[in-house]
Structures are given as structure tokens and as C-alpha cells.
Amino acid sequence: AEKFNTYRFADYKESVIELLQRVCTVSVETRRIIGEMSDV
């Protein structure tokens, strides 16, 4: 049972890391777009 739980947690951690990377990418892109808009 312990091995199974550890595996599930590892799976979950991967998903969380991927989600955080997506959120960071989106916020960086948004900031870049806002910067370009304020330059114009």
C-alpha cells in the first residue's frame, strides 16, 4: 500500500509542477503583452 501511495503522490507532484509552469508562462506572456500595449 505504501508503494502505491508514493507512486500516486509522485504522479500528483508531476501534475502540480506542470500546472505551475503553465501558470508562470501565462503570467509572463500577459505581462509582456501589457508592456507592449503601454508602449503604444
SVG drawing of the C-alpha trace seen along z (x, -y; Angstrom):
<svg xmlns="http://www.w3.org/2000/svg" viewBox="-2 -55 9 57">
<polyline fill="none" stroke="black" stroke-width="0.4" points="0.0,0.0 2.9,-2.4 4.4,-1.9 1.1,-2.6 0.6,-5.8 4.1,-7.0 3.5,-6.4 0.2,-8.3 1.9,-11.2 4.7,-11.3 2.1,-11.4 0.3,-14.3 3.6,-16.2 4.3,-16.0 0.9,-17.4 1.3,-20.2 4.7,-21.1 3.3,-21.1 0.4,-23.3 2.7,-25.8 4.9,-26.0 1.8,-26.8 0.6,-29.5 4.1,-31.1 4.2,-31.0 0.8,-32.6 1.6,-35.4 4.9,-36.2 3.1,-36.3 0.4,-38.5 3.0,-40.9 4.8,-41.1 1.6,-41.9 0.6,-44.6 4.1,-46.1 3.7,-46.2 0.3,-47.8 1.6,-50.5 4.5,-51.3 2.0,-52.1"/>
</svg>
